[in-house]
Amino acid sequence: MMRKVFGLKAMFYLNIVIVAGLIGYQIYLNFFEKDYITMHTVQLDRIEQQLQAQDKFSFAVVGNINNSVGVFERKIVPRLNQSGVDFLVSAGNATSGGGEDKYRALYGTLSHLEIPYLLTFGENEASNLGDFRFYQHFGPYFYEFSAANSQFIFLDVTTPMSFDWQLRWLEDVLKSSTAAHKFVFMGKPLLTASKEAIFDSADNYLRDTDFTIPLLTLFSQYKVDAVFSSNLAVYDRQRHGDTEYIITGGAGGLMLNNDVSFYHYVEVTVDGDQISIAEQPLDVGQNQFWRTLESLWFFIHSLFYVGYLNFILLLSAFIVIAIKLYSKVFRDRDYYPNFDIDPSPYEKQPLRVAMVTNNYLPFIGGVPISIERLQRGLSAAGNAVLIIAPDYPFQAEQQQQIDQQQPVRRIPVALSFGENKDLQVANAFSPRIHRELRQFKPDVVHLHHPFWLSYSGMLCARSLAVPVVYTYHTRLEHYAHFVPLPTRLFRNFISHLLIKHFAERCDGIIVPTYSAEEYLRMIGVKKPIFVQPTGIDYDKFQQRDEAALQRLRRQLKLADDELVYVTVSRLSQEKNIDFMLDAIAELKQREHRPFRFIIIGDGDERSRIESRINTLGLSDVVILTGAIPPEQMVNYYQLGDIFLFASKSETQGMVILEAMAAGLPVVAVRSSGIDDVVQHKSNGYKTPENIEVWLRQVERLSQQDELRQRLANQAQQFAKDYAIEHFAEDIKHIYAHVIAAKKQAKAKH
């Protein structure tokens, strides 16, 4: 442990040194290293002054410098400085790429030359948007100048769109020239090398015949003395008519160091009417490790030239790392619960609780029902409750009845979707959210989703300096089909990151089961977590109205001898209803006792599910009831004999507890939320997502009346512990705890 702490401290101090170094380096670059633009203008002035009134002069031609420091800068440049040549020309590929770092590195290398220099625009210079940088730092892509008794012409062979224009320009330039000698520089060779080159291919040559043939004609017609190019790691010299065609690619690229591929430069001497051209071989090389290190340094060096934004981002990153290291090394941490927190004063007094939710009644779902029950329990105990929820304009009558009985404030809708427009996306930026919460003056804000309206509620809670509690209701990864993002990206990464990020900003998290707590810990949530199952209105499920049940049986056309299976679920993809339909189709083929399967709920998949029921031939046994008002649900549960469930997206499965309270044993697919509620062989059965295994348990309960009754009684007893009165009382204890913890933390600061 001591070694780990020592290592973290060393990393922290190293990080501080890096931050100081970055700042110092930026200061150095701003005050001591100047920017450079249109360098060819400066270099041409130097060349013309140097060659003024001279008949004899010499120049060197290099190709494929490729940002080489080890070879070009350290070996070739010193030799050129001592060689007596008047200036240097790069025949192309002076950089290894078009990035700003490569241009900056090249400028640094060329600054070691004591003679003027000019660059040919090559393939490497043009790559990665390098054409803009070349123009900015050096000048045009094709140009010409005359000095002494010679003319020097530079062509751009990287931009096919300019070929026609260059031909017109070149012919005019050559036609009007009075120079005794003419030299042309172009990045790609016109003629295929006479000797086999390393990595040689057709792409290394200029192959556009609409350009190459006219070029050869013009060079011959106007007696161009020599054409220099690069792009190949060789030295090659050929004569075509009166013109020498020279490929020079030995100034820094990868060489084989044989008689074809070797490091070199070309020296050209002009003496009156005489021209001599000779290669100057160099016995040098560079280790690959140092080449890689150079490339890394070019990248780091360039970050400071693209603009202050990169510098600020890099500096910020190291500052963040330093802060993280500081918090891990120098701040004391106590991972045990704080037993000094005393919630009792807040348990004894009435609290003002604001709840913010993305959906609520009249929308039917587990979360709205859970919130409604908590509101009733808290209000019955003398606490004040305010619910911030979306408006449901398509269900205005039902909503009005609810709002007359409950303390709900509706937020205007921004978007509606779903088959019946029952899914409402409220305007999270509505000022009404903050206005209602400020007027209510809550002691605690309770959020029920990790996004949208909940973020507005969280921001308002922070401004009011009150604690935030979040209930983890839903396994968000199972709702990837609702999100306009790649399914796997959302399911495997974004959903978990979203929940973790949101939960870590809350003061306390409520989960309905221990498996849900384990999940949150697994994804990295470190905030206090309270396991509190959602309450149910247990007493309501004990009231049995036989007359109402008989009317409902007649309405659904259920025969007295039929066994009734029931499920309650939103008709949506994540609820795994297709699994149950496939299983019921199999059961129909082999079950001798008549049965019906009632699916209670509605949703965006209803039309598809109806179609699938018809396809499977189940229309005579499956009943889709649609959404049922909560106050009528007791009768539907009590119609059943067995409750069936296959959803794997639940954190608890509140409908399972309701079914148990109504005296139904359960057969469910095992998942994190189900595992804590269904006790195998005690109040039901939980199985893998396997139709055959799941059906085996359904058949067992269907065929053994005594077993079914025993599990039904045990299910009812199990559900009794989840009565709504206990639920509200326990939630208030959690509120009191987070309020006390926040006040204690505030007092310390």
C-alpha positions in Angstrom: 0.0 0.0 0.0 2.9 2.4 0.9 4.5 1.7 -2.5 1.2 2.5 -4.3 0.9 5.8 -2.4 4.5 6.7 -3.1 4.0 5.9 -6.8 0.9 8.2 -6.9 2.8 11.0 -5.2 5.6 10.7 -7.7 3.0 10.8 -10.6 1.4 13.9 -9.0 4.7 15.8 -8.7 5.7 14.7 -12.2 2.4 16.0 -13.5 3.0 19.4 -11.9 6.4 19.5 -13.6 4.8 18.7 -16.9 2.2 21.5 -16.4 4.9 24.0 -15.6 6.9 22.8 -18.6 4.0 23.2 -21.0 3.4 26.7 -19.8 7.1 27.5 -20.1 7.3 26.0 -23.5 4.3 28.0 -24.7 6.0 31.2 -23.4 9.2 30.2 -25.3 7.4 29.6 -28.5 5.5 32.9 -28.3 8.6 35.1 -27.5 11.5 33.3 -29.1 10.3 31.3 -32.1 8.6 33.3 -34.7 6.0 32.3 -37.3 6.9 32.1 -41.0 5.0 32.8 -44.1 5.7 32.9 -47.9 9.4 31.9 -47.4 10.0 31.5 -51.1 9.8 35.2 -51.5 12.7 35.7 -49.1 14.7 32.8 -50.6 14.3 34.0 -54.2 15.6 37.5 -53.2 18.7 35.8 -51.7 19.2 33.6 -54.8 18.9 36.5 -57.3 21.3 38.7 -55.3 23.8 35.9 -54.9 23.8 35.0 -58.7 23.7 38.6 -60.0 26.1 39.0 -62.9 27.5 35.5 -62.5 28.0 33.1 -65.4 29.2 30.3 -63.2 27.2 28.9 -60.3 26.0 25.6 -58.7 23.1 24.3 -56.9 22.1 21.1 -55.1 18.9 19.1 -55.7 17.6 16.7 -53.0 14.5 14.6 -52.9 12.5 12.7 -50.3 13.8 14.6 -47.2 10.7 13.2 -45.4 11.4 15.3 -42.3 14.6 13.4 -41.6 16.6 14.9 -38.8 19.1 12.1 -38.4 20.1 12.0 -42.1 19.2 15.2 -43.8 19.6 17.7 -40.9 22.6 16.2 -39.2 24.5 14.7 -42.1 23.4 16.3 -45.4 22.9 19.9 -44.3 26.4 20.3 -42.8 27.9 18.9 -46.0 25.9 21.3 -48.2 27.0 24.2 -46.1 30.6 23.3 -46.8 30.1 22.2 -50.4 30.2 25.7 -52.0 26.8 25.4 -53.8 24.9 28.6 -54.1 21.4 27.3 -53.2 19.3 24.1 -52.6 16.2 22.8 -54.3 14.0 20.1 -52.9 12.5 18.0 -55.8 9.5 17.0 -53.6 8.4 15.1 -50.5 10.4 17.4 -48.2 7.8 16.5 -45.5 6.6 13.1 -44.4 3.0 14.4 -44.4 1.0 17.6 -44.7 0.3 18.1 -41.0 1.4 21.3 -39.3 3.9 19.5 -37.2 5.6 18.2 -40.3 5.8 21.7 -41.8 7.1 23.1 -38.5 9.8 20.4 -38.3 10.9 21.1 -41.9 11.2 24.8 -41.3 13.3 24.0 -38.2 15.6 21.7 -40.3 15.9 24.2 -43.2 16.9 27.0 -40.8 20.2 25.1 -40.3 21.1 25.8 -44.0 23.5 28.7 -44.7 22.3 28.8 -48.3 18.9 29.7 -49.8 16.5 27.0 -50.6 13.3 26.3 -52.7 10.7 23.6 -52.4 8.8 21.6 -55.0 5.2 20.8 -54.1 5.1 17.0 -53.8 2.7 14.3 -52.8 3.6 14.4 -49.1 3.3 18.2 -48.9 -0.2 18.0 -50.3 -1.5 15.2 -48.0 -3.8 15.9 -45.0 -4.8 19.3 -46.2 -1.2 20.2 -46.5 -1.8 22.2 -49.7 -3.1 25.1 -47.6 -0.1 25.0 -45.3 2.4 24.9 -48.2 0.8 28.0 -49.7 0.7 29.8 -46.4 4.3 29.0 -45.3 6.1 28.9 -48.7 4.0 30.2 -51.6 2.4 29.0 -54.8 2.4 25.4 -56.0 3.9 26.2 -59.4 6.1 29.1 -60.2 9.3 30.1 -62.1 12.2 32.5 -61.8 15.3 33.4 -63.7 18.8 34.0 -62.3 22.2 34.4 -64.0 21.7 32.8 -67.4 19.2 30.1 -66.3 15.5 29.6 -65.9 14.0 27.5 -63.0 10.5 26.1 -63.4 8.5 24.4 -60.6 5.4 22.4 -61.5 2.5 21.0 -59.4 1.8 17.4 -60.4 -0.6 16.6 -57.4 -3.6 18.6 -58.6 -5.1 17.2 -61.9 -7.6 20.1 -62.1 -4.7 22.5 -62.7 -2.9 20.4 -65.5 -4.5 22.3 -68.4 -3.8 25.7 -66.9 -0.2 24.7 -66.1 0.4 23.6 -69.7 -0.8 27.0 -71.1 1.3 28.8 -68.5 4.4 26.6 -69.1 4.2 27.1 -72.9 4.0 30.9 -72.4 6.9 30.8 -70.0 9.1 28.7 -72.2 8.2 30.6 -75.4 9.1 34.0 -73.9 12.3 32.8 -72.2 15.7 34.0 -73.3 17.7 32.0 -70.7 20.6 29.8 -72.0 19.6 27.0 -69.7 16.3 25.6 -68.4 15.7 23.4 -65.4 12.3 21.9 -64.4 11.3 20.5 -61.0 8.3 18.2 -60.5 7.4 15.9 -57.6 6.6 12.8 -59.7 8.8 11.3 -62.4 7.7 11.4 -66.1 9.8 8.4 -67.1 9.9 5.0 -65.5 13.2 4.4 -63.6 15.7 2.4 -65.5 16.6 0.4 -62.4 14.2 -1.5 -60.1 13.4 0.7 -57.2 12.2 -0.2 -53.6 8.4 -0.3 -53.4 8.1 0.8 -57.0 4.6 1.0 -58.5 2.7 2.8 -61.2 1.4 5.3 -58.6 4.9 6.7 -58.1 4.9 8.1 -61.6 2.9 10.8 -63.4 0.6 8.8 -65.6 -2.0 11.3 -66.9 -1.2 11.1 -70.6 -3.1 14.3 -71.3 -0.5 16.0 -69.2 2.7 13.9 -69.6 2.7 13.8 -73.4 2.4 17.6 -73.8 5.1 18.0 -71.1 7.5 15.8 -73.0 6.8 17.7 -76.2 7.3 21.1 -74.6 10.6 20.0 -72.9 11.9 18.7 -76.2 10.7 21.7 -78.2 12.2 24.3 -75.9 15.3 22.3 -75.1 14.9 22.0 -71.4 18.3 20.9 -70.0 17.2 18.8 -67.0 14.0 17.7 -65.3 14.3 16.7 -61.6 11.8 14.7 -59.6 11.6 12.5 -56.5 9.0 10.1 -55.1 11.3 7.0 -55.5 14.1 6.0 -53.1 16.7 5.8 -55.9 19.1 7.8 -58.0 18.2 7.4 -61.7 19.3 9.3 -64.7 18.0 9.0 -68.3 18.3 11.1 -71.4 15.3 11.7 -73.7 16.3 13.8 -76.7 18.3 16.8 -75.4 16.8 16.6 -71.9 18.2 14.8 -68.8 15.5 13.2 -66.6 16.8 12.7 -63.1 15.1 11.0 -60.1 16.7 11.8 -56.8 15.2 10.3 -53.7 18.0 9.9 -51.2 17.8 12.8 -48.7 16.2 11.0 -45.8 13.7 8.3 -46.7 14.1 4.5 -46.3 17.2 3.4 -48.3 18.7 -0.1 -49.0 22.2 1.3 -49.2 23.0 -0.6 -52.5 24.1 0.7 -55.9 20.5 1.8 -56.7 19.0 3.0 -53.4 21.5 5.1 -51.4 21.6 8.4 -49.5 22.7 11.2 -51.8 22.1 14.6 -53.3 22.6 15.9 -56.8 25.1 18.7 -57.6 24.5 20.8 -60.7 27.2 23.2 -62.0 26.5 25.8 -64.7 29.6 27.4 -66.3 28.6 29.5 -69.3 27.3 27.1 -71.9 28.4 24.0 -70.0 26.3 22.0 -67.5 27.6 19.2 -65.3 25.3 17.0 -63.2 26.7 14.6 -60.6 25.3 12.6 -57.7 27.1 13.0 -54.4 26.6 9.7 -52.5 26.6 9.7 -48.6 27.5 6.8 -46.4 24.9 7.5 -43.6 21.9 6.0 -42.0 19.5 6.4 -39.1 18.2 3.9 -36.5 14.4 3.3 -36.7 14.0 4.1 -33.0 15.3 7.6 -33.4 13.1 8.1 -36.5 10.0 7.2 -34.4 11.0 9.5 -31.6 11.4 12.3 -34.1 7.9 11.8 -35.4 6.5 11.9 -31.8 8.3 15.1 -31.1 7.1 16.7 -34.3 3.5 15.9 -33.2 4.0 17.4 -29.7 5.8 20.4 -31.1 3.0 21.1 -33.6 0.3 21.1 -31.0 1.4 24.6 -29.9 1.2 26.1 -33.4 -2.3 25.1 -34.5 -3.6 27.6 -32.1 -4.1 28.3 -28.4 -7.0 25.9 -28.3 -4.8 22.8 -28.5 -2.4 24.2 -25.9 -5.3 25.0 -23.5 -6.8 21.5 -24.0 -3.5 19.8 -23.4 -2.8 21.9 -20.3 -6.3 21.3 -19.0 -5.9 17.6 -19.4 -2.7 17.5 -17.3 -4.3 19.8 -14.7 -7.3 17.5 -14.4 -4.9 14.5 -14.0 -3.0 16.4 -11.3 -6.3 17.2 -9.4 -7.4 13.5 -9.6 -4.0 12.4 -8.3 -4.1 15.0 -5.5 -7.6 13.8 -4.5 -6.4 10.2 -4.4 -3.1 10.8 -2.5 -3.6 13.8 -0.2 -7.3 13.7 0.8 -8.3 11.5 3.6 -10.9 8.9 2.7 -13.2 6.9 5.0 -15.1 4.2 3.1 -17.2 3.2 6.1 -20.7 4.7 6.7 -20.9 7.9 8.7 -22.4 6.8 12.0 -22.4 10.3 13.3 -25.4 11.3 11.1 -28.5 11.7 13.2 -31.7 11.7 11.0 -34.1 11.6 13.9 -35.0 15.3 14.0 -36.2 15.1 10.3 -38.0 11.8 10.9 -40.2 13.4 13.5 -41.2 16.5 11.6 -43.3 16.7 8.4 -41.2 17.1 5.3 -41.8 18.9 2.0 -41.0 16.4 -0.8 -40.8 17.4 -4.5 -40.9 14.6 -7.0 -39.8 15.0 -10.7 -40.7 12.3 -13.2 -40.6 11.9 -17.0 -44.0 10.1 -17.0 -47.0 9.9 -14.6 -50.7 9.0 -14.5 -52.8 8.8 -16.6 -49.9 7.1 -18.4 -50.0 3.5 -17.0 -46.6 2.1 -16.0 -44.6 0.8 -13.0 -42.9 4.2 -12.3 -46.1 6.3 -12.3 -47.9 3.8 -10.1 -45.0 3.6 -7.7 -44.9 7.4 -7.4 -48.6 7.6 -6.9 -48.4 5.1 -4.0 -45.5 6.9 -2.4 -47.3 10.2 -2.6 -50.4 8.7 -0.9 -48.3 7.1 1.8 -46.3 10.3 2.5 -49.4 12.5 2.4 -51.3 10.2 4.8 -48.4 10.6 7.2 -48.7 14.4 7.2 -45.9 15.3 4.7 -46.4 17.8 1.9 -45.8 16.4 -1.6 -45.4 18.1 -5.0 -45.2 16.1 -8.3 -43.6 17.7 -11.4 -44.8 15.6 -14.5 -45.6 15.9 -18.2 -48.9 17.1 -19.5 -51.0 14.5 -21.4 -53.3 16.6 -23.7 -54.6 13.4 -25.4 -55.9 12.2 -22.1 -57.2 15.5 -20.8 -60.3 14.1 -19.0 -58.5 11.4 -17.1 -55.6 13.8 -16.2 -58.1 16.4 -14.9 -59.6 13.8 -12.5 -56.1 12.8 -11.2 -54.9 16.4 -10.8 -58.0 17.3 -8.7 -57.1 14.6 -6.2 -53.3 14.8 -6.3 -50.7 17.6 -6.0 -49.4 17.5 -9.6 -47.9 20.3 -11.6 -47.9 19.6 -15.4 -45.1 20.7 -17.7 -45.9 21.5 -21.4 -45.2 18.9 -24.0 -42.3 19.2 -26.4 -42.8 16.0 -28.3 -45.4 13.1 -28.5 -44.9 9.7 -29.8 -46.2 6.1 -29.5 -49.1 4.4 -31.3 -51.7 6.3 -29.2 -49.6 9.4 -28.6 -49.4 8.3 -25.0 -45.7 8.9 -24.5 -45.0 12.5 -23.8 -41.7 14.3 -23.7 -42.1 17.4 -21.6 -40.2 20.6 -22.2 -37.2 20.2 -19.8 -36.3 23.9 -20.3 -39.7 25.2 -19.2 -39.3 27.9 -16.5 -42.3 26.4 -14.8 -40.2 23.6 -13.3 -37.9 26.0 -11.4 -40.8 28.4 -10.6 -42.9 25.6 -9.0 -40.0 24.1 -7.1 -38.9 27.5 -5.7 -42.4 28.3 -4.6 -42.8 24.9 -3.0 -39.5 25.2 -1.0 -38.8 21.4 -0.7 -36.7 19.8 1.9 -35.7 17.2 -0.6 -36.1 16.6 -4.3 -36.8 13.0 -5.4 -36.0 12.2 -9.1 -37.2 9.1 -10.8 -35.3 9.0 -14.1 -31.6 9.6 -14.9 -32.3 12.1 -17.7 -34.4 14.9 -19.1 -36.8 16.5 -16.6 -34.7 15.0 -13.8 -31.7 17.2 -14.8 -33.8 20.3 -14.5 -35.0 19.1 -11.1 -31.4 18.4 -10.1 -30.2 21.9 -11.1 -33.0 23.5 -9.2 -32.3 21.4 -6.1 -28.7 22.6 -6.3 -29.7 26.2 -6.5 -32.0 25.7 -3.5 -29.2 23.8 -1.6 -31.4 20.8 -0.9 -30.5 17.1 -1.2 -31.3 15.1 -4.3 -32.6 11.5 -4.1 -32.8 9.2 -7.2 -34.8 6.0 -7.5 -33.3 3.5 -9.9 -36.5 2.1 -11.4 -35.5 0.9 -14.8 -32.8 -1.1 -16.5 -32.0 1.5 -19.2 -30.0 -0.8 -21.4 -33.1 -2.7 -22.3 -34.6 0.4 -23.9 -32.0 0.8 -26.6 -34.6 0.4 -29.3 -36.2 3.7 -28.3 -32.9 5.6 -28.7 -31.7 7.0 -32.1 -28.2 5.6 -31.6 -26.4 2.4 -32.6 -28.1 -0.3 -30.4 -24.9 -1.9 -29.1 -23.3 1.4 -28.4 -26.2 2.5 -26.2 -26.8 -0.9 -24.6 -23.2 -1.8 -23.8 -21.8 1.7 -23.0 -23.9 4.8 -23.0 -26.8 3.5 -20.8 -24.4 2.4 -18.0 -22.3 5.6 -18.3 -25.5 7.8 -18.2 -26.8 6.1 -15.0 -23.4 6.2 -13.3 -22.9 9.9 -14.1 -26.4 10.8 -12.9 -26.3 8.7 -9.8 -22.9 10.1 -8.7 -24.4 13.6 -8.7 -27.2 12.7 -6.3 -27.0 12.6 -2.5 -28.7 9.2 -2.2 -29.9 6.4 -4.5 -32.9 4.2 -3.8 -33.0 0.7 -5.4 -35.8 -1.8 -5.0 -33.6 -4.9 -4.8 -30.1 -6.0 -3.7 -29.3 -7.1 -7.3 -30.0 -3.5 -8.4 -27.6 -2.3 -5.8 -25.0 -4.8 -7.0 -25.4 -3.5 -10.5 -24.8 0.2 -9.5 -21.7 -0.8 -7.5 -20.4 -2.8 -10.5 -20.7 0.3 -12.8 -18.8 2.4 -10.3 -21.5 4.3 -8.3 -20.0 5.2 -4.9 -22.8 7.4 -3.4 -25.0 6.0 -0.6 -27.4 3.4 -1.8 -30.6 2.4 0.1 -32.4 -0.9 -0.7 -36.1 -0.2 -0.5 -38.7 -2.3 -2.4 -41.6 -0.4 -3.9 -44.7 -0.6 -1.8 -48.1 -2.0 -2.9 -51.6 -1.4 -1.7 -51.8 -4.8 0.0 -55.2 -4.3 1.7 -56.9 -3.4 -1.6 -55.9 -6.8 -3.0 -57.6 -8.6 -0.1 -61.0 -7.2 -1.0 -62.9 -9.5 -3.2 -66.1 -8.5 -5.1 -67.6 -11.7 -6.4 -70.4 -10.0 -8.4 -67.8 -7.8 -10.1 -65.7 -10.8 -10.9 -68.6 -12.7 -12.4 -69.5 -9.7 -14.6 -65.8 -9.5 -15.7 -65.8 -13.2 -16.6 -68.9 -12.8 -18.7 -67.4 -9.7 -20.4 -64.2 -11.6 -21.3 -66.2 -14.7 -22.2 -64.3 -17.0 -19.8 -65.8 -20.4 -19.2 -66.0 -21.7 -15.6 -63.7 -24.7 -16.3 -61.0 -22.6 -18.0 -57.6 -22.0 -16.3 -56.7 -18.4 -16.5 -53.1 -17.1 -16.9 -52.6 -13.4 -16.4 -49.7 -11.0 -17.2 -49.5 -7.3 -16.8 -47.0 -5.5 -19.0 -46.6 -2.6 -21.3 -46.7 -3.9 -24.9 -43.2 -3.0 -25.8 -40.1 -4.8 -27.1 -38.2 -4.8 -23.9 -41.0 -6.7 -22.1 -40.2 -10.0 -23.9 -43.9 -10.7 -24.8 -43.0 -12.7 -27.9 -41.3 -15.3 -25.6 -44.6 -15.9 -23.8 -46.6 -16.0 -27.0 -44.3 -18.7 -28.4 -44.6 -20.6 -25.2 -48.4 -20.3 -25.1 -48.5 -21.6 -28.7 -46.5 -24.7 -27.6 -48.7 -25.1 -24.5 -51.9 -25.0 -26.7 -50.6 -28.0 -28.7 -50.0 -30.2 -25.6 -52.3 -28.9 -22.8 -55.5 -30.9 -22.4 -57.1 -28.6 -19.9 -58.7 -25.5 -21.5 -57.1 -22.2 -20.6 -57.0 -18.5 -21.5 -54.1 -16.1 -21.4 -55.0 -12.4 -20.5 -52.4 -9.8 -21.4 -53.2 -6.5 -19.6 -51.5 -3.4 -20.9 -51.0 -1.2 -24.0 -48.1 0.2 -25.9 -46.4 0.9 -29.2 -46.1 -2.8 -30.1 -49.8 -3.6 -29.8 -50.5 -3.8 -33.6 -47.5 -6.1 -34.1 -48.4 -8.3 -31.2 -52.0 -8.6 -32.4 -50.7 -9.7 -35.8 -48.4 -12.2 -34.1 -51.2 -13.7 -32.1 -53.2 -14.3 -35.3 -50.1 -15.8 -37.0 -49.6 -18.2 -34.2 -53.3 -19.2 -34.1 -53.8 -17.9 -30.6 -56.8 -15.6 -31.1 -59.1 -18.1 -29.3 -56.9 -18.3 -26.2 -55.2 -14.9 -25.9 -57.1 -11.8 -24.7 -55.6 -8.3 -25.1 -57.4 -6.0 -22.7 -55.5 -2.8 -23.4 -54.7 -0.4 -20.5 -56.8 -0.9 -17.4 -57.3 1.9 -14.8 -55.4 1.1 -11.6 -58.6 1.0 -9.4 -59.9 -1.9 -11.6 -56.7 -4.0 -11.6 -57.7 -6.0 -8.5 -60.5 -7.7 -10.3 -58.2 -8.7 -13.2 -55.6 -10.2 -10.9 -58.2 -12.1 -9.0 -59.6 -13.6 -12.2 -56.3 -15.4 -12.7 -54.9 -18.7 -11.4 -51.3 -18.2 -12.3 -49.3 -15.0 -13.1 -46.8 -15.3 -16.0 -43.9 -12.9 -16.6 -40.9 -12.9 -19.0 -39.6 -9.3 -18.9 -35.9 -8.9 -18.2 -35.9 -5.1 -18.0 -37.4 -4.8 -14.5 -35.5 -3.6 -11.4 -38.2 -5.1 -9.2 -41.3 -6.2 -11.0 -44.0 -4.4 -9.0 -46.8 -6.2 -10.9 -45.4 -9.5 -9.6 -45.9 -8.3 -6.0 -49.4 -7.2 -6.8 -50.2 -10.6 -8.4 -48.9 -12.3 -5.2 -51.0 -10.0 -3.0 -54.0 -11.1 -5.1 -53.1 -14.7 -4.4 -51.4 -15.8 -7.6 -48.2 -17.9 -7.8 -45.7 -16.7 -10.4 -43.7 -18.2 -13.2 -41.1 -15.7 -14.4 -37.9 -15.6 -16.4 -35.0 -15.0 -14.1 -33.4 -11.6 -14.2 -31.9 -9.1 -11.8 -35.2 -7.5 -10.6 -37.1 -10.8 -10.5 -34.5 -12.7 -8.6 -35.1 -10.9 -5.3 -38.9 -11.1 -5.4 -39.7 -14.6 -6.7 -38.6 -17.2 -4.3 -38.2 -20.4 -6.2 -40.6 -23.2 -5.2 -42.0 -20.9 -2.4 -44.1 -18.3 -4.1 -43.5 -19.3 -7.7 -40.9 -20.4 -10.1 -38.1 -18.5 -11.9 -36.4 -20.1 -14.9 -33.8 -19.3 -17.5 -35.0 -17.7 -20.8 -35.8 -21.1 -22.2 -39.3 -21.9 -23.4 -39.2 -25.6 -22.6 -38.0 -25.0 -19.0 -40.4 -22.1 -18.5 -43.3 -24.2 -19.8 -42.5 -27.1 -17.6 -43.1 -25.0 -14.5 -46.3 -23.5 -16.0 -47.6 -27.1 -16.6 -46.7 -28.2 -13.1 -48.8 -25.4 -11.5 -51.6 -26.0 -14.0 -51.9 -29.7 -13.3 -51.3 -29.7 -9.5 -54.2 -27.8 -7.8 -52.9 -28.4 -4.3 -49.3 -27.2 -5.2 -50.8 -24.1 -6.9 -52.9 -23.3 -3.9 -50.0 -23.7 -1.5 -47.7 -21.4 -3.5 -50.6 -18.9 -3.8 -51.0 -18.7 -0.1 -47.2 -18.3 0.4 -47.1 -15.6 -2.3 -49.8 -13.7 -0.5 -48.0 -13.8 2.8 -44.7 -12.7 1.1 -46.4 -9.7 -0.4 -47.8 -8.6 2.9 -44.3 -7.3 3.9 -44.5 -4.8 1.0 -47.5 -2.9 2.2 -47.6 0.8 1.2 -47.6 2.0 4.8 -44.2 0.5 5.5 -42.9 1.7 2.2 -43.7 5.4 2.8 -42.3 5.3 6.3 -39.0 3.7 5.1 -38.7 6.2 2.3 -39.1 9.1 4.8 -36.3 7.6 6.8 -34.1 7.8 3.7 -35.1 11.4 3.1 -34.2 12.2 6.7 -30.8 10.5 6.4 -29.7 12.5 3.2 -31.0 15.8 4.7 -29.0 15.2 7.9 -25.9 14.2 5.9 -26.1 17.3 3.7 -26.5 19.6 6.6 -23.6 18.0 8.4 -21.3 18.3 5.3 -22.3 21.9 4.9 -21.5 22.6 8.5 -18.0 21.2 8.1 -17.3 23.5 5.2 
